[in-house]
């Protein structure tokens, strides 16, 4: 009994790939913006409320830019690597300070 070769897998649906990429970029961008606000609160523990109020507009302004960087910057891998690097820098800044 001869085994038949299976056909190569079909390429992923471009709409599904686009949707997954945009959701992933949005989630990473949201966590970077959230980390930015948390870092600002840690920088000024005595004035945490004021620091959060100052950090929220900055994070809201950065969010669309971060989503665009992660999703549409020349290639999916470069954008996600840049978002990961930014998230790591913000996370380390909040952890060290």
Buried (B, 14 or more C-beta within 10 A) or exposed (E): EEEEEEEEEEEEEEEEEEEEBBEBBBEBBBBBBBBBBBBBBBBBEEEEEEBBEBBBEEBEEBBEEBBEBBBEBEEBEEBBEBBEEBBEEBBEBBEEE
